[in-house]
Amino acid sequence: MPLSSSDSPKCKILVDAMGGDFAPQHEVLGALSALNENKSFHLILVGDDEKIKAIAKENNLSLEGVEIIHSDEVITMHDSPTTALKTKQKSSLVIGAKLVASGGADAFVSAGNTGAVAAAGTLLIGRLPGVERPTIGTYIPNLKGITTVFDVGAFVDSKPQHLVGYAKLANVYVREMFGIQNPTIGLLSVGEENEKGNKVTKETFDLLKNSNLNFYGNIEGRDILLGTVNIVICDGFVGNILLKFGESFMKIMKPLLKKTADANFFDKIKIALSRNAIRKTFKVFDPNEYGGIPLLGVKAITIIGHGSSSALGIKNMVLKAKDMHDKKLIAKLAKEMNKQ
Amino acid sequence: MPLSSSDSPKCKILVDAMGGDFAPQHEVLGALSALNENKSFHLILVGDDEKIKAIAKENNLSLEGVEIIHSDEVITMHDSPTTALKTKQKSSLVIGAKLVASGGADAFVSAGNTGAVAAAGTLLIGRLPGVERPTIGTYIPNLKGITTVFDVGAFVDSKPQHLVGYAKLANVYVREMFGIQNPTIGLLSVGEENEKGNKVTKETFDLLKNSNLNFYGNIEGRDILLGTVNIVICDGFVGNILLKFGESFMKIMKPLLKKTADANFFDKIKIALSRNAIRKTFKVFDPNEYGGIPLLGVKAITIIGHGSSSALGIKNMVLKAKDMHDKKLIAKLAKEMNKQ
């Protein structure tokens, strides 16, 4: 007799409580807040047992039904990813990823060292069959909605077949998670014309053109914010530089406006008056709104958060993981990558 | 008897009057405005003779002392650079570059097709001895002043020795033009640590470390706007994408603010009130302020303008060319590149 859906085991989401610049505070509060909003998953927190319990107590939050797995070590933002995976076996990240790998959880959520989370996903959780290189994507707001960019730093020196792999994974992801049936895919280059680009993008262009994907062609740097395509494909070297450049734009906005304000009394008043409206405008660029960024191509749902994630950011990551699980994302990615 | 400085021939600046989206209008008005401000150079305009004269007449401007060289053809923004140089021999760009190459002018100023101007500089004006690849730089405002970025699209697939060449050229340029005695040079990469980067940047890191340049080390995307170094070195593929991404940030600012304004009446009033202050803040990002971007490594001063250059932009380009000539930039670049 098949199990009815009410009998099927609950989705298990594991949160690395020690990842992130404000761990475990933001991690515990965010994860419990997600659980409070959506009770239909099982929450596992991996981290310092005492600290986790203290945070819950201080905030009058119940840990009933929450599984806590104690860990002694922490992989920091300064650790070398692959070295740390080997030397810090008792870290929340390694313990967590291994539990996911063994089937003890369905999803892995961490705002820790991005490189280390990506390495843990690739090496410990493992790649899906047909995936040579997993990829990290990011969301960049455009005038119409959201542009997704793959890859933003999982790997550098990508070969043409890797870039095509990123496109296939991203295609399934954007279709399932954004409900866009046949997302447009653009290849990031230095000119729109087919023959523009470097050696790798020129070869990739031909592969994408002959694929079943909805390939738009080459796009330029400006097309990301203009929203010319749904998915932008690039090597992780370029994607990572772009991502950090874009983030810094938001960071200098405030001091730049302050400079104008300090130079002129009337400008000071005007800028002070409009501060909230300006803040509201730039809220679309806040990474906490998007629930982390996905690592695609590994055997379990893996979400990486910004190091500075707020509790809201962590909550959104956990809810995103639940959504991915409900949409059977991993099975759909596996099916796509197994096709030849 | 040596010539006294008053006897030395005047600096000759050649302006491609047909380059740019608003040519020849902005080109003629901008060049004449520069001449009006600084009479100590000889102005050569290459372009449609009738149109140039008509614009001067309409604006009650004198063409006295201005040399006009007629050209029939125009290389457009859509022309393939190297093909256009061969097939459009009567274009203002080819005629102008050839005149500069023959010694008929000291500086070449064009807001035309960037690729075609770079190709004309490289192939017609020619490279300085010791220069394998010329480079185009750009200015990006940072919190403290200006970050220069080389290369932003002259060439892609740069090898480590090319990137070191860009650094040497940029070092002389920033030292002479910005008066920074020993400018700091950062290598754009995906992490600050020495071992981070792709294959090309890792090799370049070692070459720069062992050079006489003031090498800061690797920098990340965020360091450009933070102003961590004076000079950022990268391959033209990355630089071009960054440049266009950055420009588009400024372009979406207005519609993004409008979106906030349209959603709420009070925000509309606040944003309307602060519009001028916001505009003032972002003025630092206006390319017209900077007088074009230099092509370094060729035998004559070559300045490339944004296609949308205003008359003020063209004027600033001409004055910048005069400044480069006064500072004997080409001789200093030649000396640096001839050292081994």
Chai-1 contact restraints between the chains, C-beta under 6 A:
chainA,res_idxA,chainB,res_idxB,connection_type,confidence,min_distance_angstrom,max_distance_angstrom,comment,restraint_id
A,L143,B,I252,contact,1.0,0.0,6.0,A-B,restraint_1
A,L143,B,P255,contact,1.0,0.0,6.0,A-B,restraint_2
A,G153,B,V190,contact,1.0,0.0,6.0,A-B,restraint_3
A,V156,B,N198,contact,1.0,0.0,6.0,A-B,restraint_4
A,D157,B,N198,contact,1.0,0.0,6.0,A-B,restraint_5
A,D157,B,K199,contact,1.0,0.0,6.0,A-B,restraint_6
A,V190,B,G153,contact,1.0,0.0,6.0,A-B,restraint_7
A,V190,B,F237,contact,1.0,0.0,6.0,A-B,restraint_8
A,V190,B,N240,contact,1.0,0.0,6.0,A-B,restraint_9
A,N198,B,V156,contact,1.0,0.0,6.0,A-B,restraint_10
A,N198,B,D157,contact,1.0,0.0,6.0,A-B,restraint_11
A,N198,B,F237,contact,1.0,0.0,6.0,A-B,restraint_12
A,K199,B,D157,contact,1.0,0.0,6.0,A-B,restraint_13
A,E220,B,K244,contact,1.0,0.0,6.0,A-B,restraint_14
A,G221,B,I241,contact,1.0,0.0,6.0,A-B,restraint_15
A,G221,B,K244,contact,1.0,0.0,6.0,A-B,restraint_16
A,G221,B,F245,contact,1.0,0.0,6.0,A-B,restraint_17
A,R222,B,K244,contact,1.0,0.0,6.0,A-B,restraint_18
A,R222,B,S248,contact,1.0,0.0,6.0,A-B,restraint_19
A,I224,B,F245,contact,1.0,0.0,6.0,A-B,restraint_20
A,L225,B,S248,contact,1.0,0.0,6.0,A-B,restraint_21
A,L225,B,I252,contact,1.0,0.0,6.0,A-B,restraint_22
A,F237,B,V190,contact,1.0,0.0,6.0,A-B,restraint_23
A,F237,B,N198,contact,1.0,0.0,6.0,A-B,restraint_24
A,V238,B,V238,contact,1.0,0.0,6.0,A-B,restraint_25
A,N240,B,V190,contact,1.0,0.0,6.0,A-B,restraint_26
A,I241,B,G221,contact,1.0,0.0,6.0,A-B,restraint_27
A,K244,B,E220,contact,1.0,0.0,6.0,A-B,restraint_28
A,K244,B,G221,contact,1.0,0.0,6.0,A-B,restraint_29
A,K244,B,R222,contact,1.0,0.0,6.0,A-B,restraint_30
A,F245,B,G221,contact,1.0,0.0,6.0,A-B,restraint_31
A,F245,B,L242,contact,1.0,0.0,6.0,A-B,restraint_32
A,S248,B,R222,contact,1.0,0.0,6.0,A-B,restraint_33
A,S248,B,L225,contact,1.0,0.0,6.0,A-B,restraint_34
A,F249,B,F249,contact,1.0,0.0,6.0,A-B,restraint_35
A,I252,B,L143,contact,1.0,0.0,6.0,A-B,restraint_36
A,I252,B,L225,contact,1.0,0.0,6.0,A-B,restraint_37
A,P255,B,L143,contact,1.0,0.0,6.0,A-B,restraint_38
A,L256,B,T281,contact,1.0,0.0,6.0,A-B,restraint_39
A,L257,B,T281,contact,1.0,0.0,6.0,A-B,restraint_40
A,T260,B,A277,contact,1.0,0.0,6.0,A-B,restraint_41
A,T260,B,K280,contact,1.0,0.0,6.0,A-B,restraint_42
A,T260,B,T281,contact,1.0,0.0,6.0,A-B,restraint_43
A,D267,B,A277,contact,1.0,0.0,6.0,A-B,restraint_44
A,K270,B,L273,contact,1.0,0.0,6.0,A-B,restraint_45
A,K270,B,S274,contact,1.0,0.0,6.0,A-B,restraint_46
A,K270,B,A277,contact,1.0,0.0,6.0,A-B,restraint_47
A,I271,B,S274,contact,1.0,0.0,6.0,A-B,restraint_48
A,I271,B,A277,contact,1.0,0.0,6.0,A-B,restraint_49
A,L273,B,K270,contact,1.0,0.0,6.0,A-B,restraint_50
A,S274,B,K270,contact,1.0,0.0,6.0,A-B,restraint_51
A,S274,B,I271,contact,1.0,0.0,6.0,A-B,restraint_52
A,S274,B,S274,contact,1.0,0.0,6.0,A-B,restraint_53
A,A277,B,T260,contact,1.0,0.0,6.0,A-B,restraint_54
A,A277,B,D267,contact,1.0,0.0,6.0,A-B,restraint_55
A,A277,B,K270,contact,1.0,0.0,6.0,A-B,restraint_56
A,A277,B,I271,contact,1.0,0.0,6.0,A-B,restraint_57
A,K280,B,T260,contact,1.0,0.0,6.0,A-B,restraint_58
A,T281,B,L256,contact,1.0,0.0,6.0,A-B,restraint_59
A,T281,B,L257,contact,1.0,0.0,6.0,A-B,restraint_60
A,T281,B,T260,contact,1.0,0.0,6.0,A-B,restraint_61
